[in-house]
Each structure stands twice: as C-alpha cells, then as structure tokens.
C-alpha cells in the first residue's frame, strides 16, 4: 500500500512539474524505481522464509487393516475421501492437513474430526500413524486410485 501511494505521488508530482523541470522527473522516477526495487527485495525475502506444508494428503491412496478389514482409502484433489474394503463401503467424508496431521471428518457419523499423525511418504512406503485418540495403524501409500462408493 505504501509503495502504491509513493508511486502515485511521484507520478503526480512528475506530471505537475513536467513542463517546468524535466530533471525533477528523472529524479522522481529514480526514487520511485528505487523504492519499488527495495519493496520487491523485501517481498522476496518474506516468500523465501515461508515454509511449505511437510506433507499433503490430497491426491493420495492408502491401504491398511482396521477392525479386520483390508481397507483402501483415497483422498481426491478436493479433499474428499472414500474408504472401501473390497465391495464393502467403510467410510467417506472430507480430509485436510492441519499442521503435521491428516484430519478426517466422516459424513457417515457424528463422531466429528479425527486427526492422525503423518510422515512424508512415497508410494510403496509404510509408516505407523497414531490418532488423537491413541489408535495406531500401519498404513502403506499406494498409487493414487479414484474410489467410488460401491453400488452408486
């Protein structure tokens, strides 16, 4: 905002003085350019220090065994998940990253959000995840696969 005001002020000043003092226009333009360059340099520094999320759950598919069911769960690019065990539909809802945890909100029950620890994982790798309630699962990342609710 400050840069915009300074630039507009410099341009207005240059327009008013253009017939009388062309040398002042060059100085005003140089000052405006110097200010713009200084602001751009600061913006680059701010962006360089931004830390991206350690892991993203969108666009991933996972396999795990839970309550005796071999489950395959996919999270699409919009953050919607579907979990199936063969032709049996287990769950669906929304998923999102919150810090370093993957949080799921089921559309099938009123249990609310359930968050699990994550770790950057490549396709074919496994890790143990723990829910906020203390449940542990070993999950394996597999190639992304679109899941649908069986029978729909």
Buried (B, 14 or more C-beta within 10 A) or exposed (E): EEBEEBBEEBBEBBEEBEEEEEEBBEEBEEBBEEBBEEBEEEEEEEEEEEEEEEBBBBEBBBBBEBEEBEBBBBBBEEBBBBBBBEEEBBBBBBBBBEEEBBBBBBEEEEEEBBBBBBBEBEEEEBBEBEBEEEEEBEBBBBEBEEBEEEEE
